Every structure is written in structure tokens, then in C-alpha cells.
């Protein structure tokens, strides 16, 4: 069963309004949806990225619960997982207690809060919302920015909805 089945969702308009205020005050443009919801997928993505992250410092922007960061930690020298939504860090504490390697650090806050504090060789984004914004901030952390889903779409465009391919950069 995907880990995402255990995610608490806003249950009423007050909860939704609280999150919207939080997102606005922290300049969060990405939607609060996980895109990597199981460790098998995270491991496959990390393996695909291996030639570009082996022995390097990686910064994952919008890391959600950190599954991809943990998987990349088995390959990269150092991984920083930045996630602005505090719900993810609270929700998956048990996963982190069981799986987090020492070379992976989780930073809770908007990515721009950490500019000048950390620097990487590669920034990784694995999202379908605020793609442009995450790429821009990723370029401020590292010389190389990898848009995982963008590369998958580019490599096999026929497998993806034409309209979705067109609007993804603007989502």
C-alpha cells in the first residue's frame, strides 16, 4: 500500500484556510501533493539519477516526506531535502526513524530560506507543480538542475497526455 494513503488531509474549510495562509506567508507555490509515494519508486528514480549524483552533494527541492532523498542518500555523498510543508515532516516520522541515513538532512522551510547556507553539485526536483519556480531556486543551489518528471516526459513524450505536457512548465 502506498505510504500516501496515511496522509492527513484538511478536513474542513478552516484547515484548508490555515494551510493557504501558511503557504502565502511562506511563498509556497507548489501544491501540497506527494509525487513520490513509495520507496520502490524512489529507489528506481535514484538509480536513474546515479550517474549524475554518485559521490556528489544533492539538494532536493520540495522533497515531500523524503523518500527520494533517502534513496539518493545510498548513492550521493550528501543529500539535503528541503520541504516547505510541515505536514510532510510530521506525517512520516516513523519512515525517517527507520530509513534515514546519516548523510541525509531534512530542512523544513521554503527553499529560499536556505540560500547561502548550503550549496550542492546537483539540485533535484520531482514535482508537477511550480516546476518553473523550483527550477529557478534549484539553479541558485547548484550548477546542475534535474527535473525528473520533465526528463521522463522529454524522453518518451508519447506516453504522456499532450495537453499535460504543454501546460506542465506553467503549473
N, C-alpha and C positions, 0 to 999 in steps of 0.2 A: 504494500500500500504506500503511495507517495506520502512523504512527510507533510506535504501541504494540506492534507486532509485534517490536520490538527490545528490549523491556523485560526486564531480567534478573529472573527470579522466584526466590524462595527454592527451593533445590534439595533441601534436606533439613530434617529436624526441627531441627537445630542453627541453621540460618539463620533459620527461622521463629521459633524461641525467641528469637534475638538481636533480631529486629525487634519481637517482642512486649514484650521487656524495654525496648527503646528507647521504644516507644510509651507504655508505662506510666510510665516515668520522665519523659517529656516531656508527659504529659497529653494524648496524641493519641487522640481517639475516632473519627476518620474512618478508613474502611477504605483500604488502600493501592491504590486503583484509580483510573486516569485516566478522566475523563469527557469531556474534550476531547482527541481523539486525532489530529486532522488540522487543518491550517491553514485549509482551506476552511470547516470548521465553526466554527472560532474567528472567522474573518472575518465569517461570517453572524451569529453571536451579537453581535459587536462592532457591526455595522451596526444590528442591532435595538436595541442599547443607546444608539446615537449621540445621540439627543435628550437623554438623561439624563446623558451623560458628556462631551459636547463642551466642551472648554476647562476641564474640572474635574480635581481630583485624585481618583484612583480607587485603592482598596485592594482587591485581590483576595485573599480568604481561601481557602487551600487551592488555590493556583494550579497545582499539579502541575508540569509541565515549563515552564509559562509561555506556552503558545501563545495563550490568550485574552488574557493581559496584553500580549503583543507586538501582537496585533491591536488591542486597545483603545488602545495607545500611538499609533496613527495618528490617533486621534480626540481622546483626552483630553490635557490639558496635561501631566499627570504620572501615572504608574502605579507603584504598589508591589505586587509579587507576593510574598505570604507563603506559604511552603510548609514544613511541619514535617518531611516525609520527605526525608532527604538523598539517597536513591536517585534521586529525580527530577532533582535538580540535576546529579548526576554523569552520569546516563544521556544527557541531551540537551545536553551542552556544545556539540556541533557545530551544532545548531539555533540555539542562542543566539549563537554566534560569527557565524553567517550572518545572523540576522534581528533581533537585539535592538537597538532604537533607544535613543538616549541618554537619553530621558525615561522609560525603564522600568528599575526597580531590583528585584533579586531578593533577598529576605531569607529565609534558611534558619533556621527555628526555629518553635516554636509561636507562634501569633498573640499570645497573652497576653504574650510576652516583649517585644513591641514597643509595648505600650500606653504612652502618654505620650511616645513617641519620634516617632511620625508621626501625622498627622491627615489625614483626607480629606473630600471632599464626598460621595462615594458609596462604599459598600462593596459588593462583588460576590461572591456565592458561586455556584458552578456545580458542585453536588455532589448525590449521592443518599445520602450517609451523614453522620451527625452534623449534620443540617440545623439542628436547634434550637440546638445549641451554636455552630455557625458564625454563625447569625443573631444570637445574643446577643453574641458577640465583635465581629461586624461593627458592631453598634449602638454599641459603645464607640469605634470608629474614625471613624464618620461618622453624620450625621443620617439619611441615606437608605441603606437596605439593599435590594439587589436579589437575589432568589433566582431565578436564571434558569430553572431547571427547574420550580420551583414556579409561576412565571408562565405557563410553557408549558402545564402541566397545567391550571391555572385557566382559561386561555384556550380550551382545547379538551379538556375532560375525557373526552369520548367516545373520544378517540384513545389513552387510557391505561387500563391494567388497573385496574378498580375497587378491588381489594384493595390493589394497589401505591399507588394514590392515597391510600387511607386510612392506610396504615402509614408512608408516606414521612416525615412530620414526626417520627416516633419512631425512624427508622432511625439 
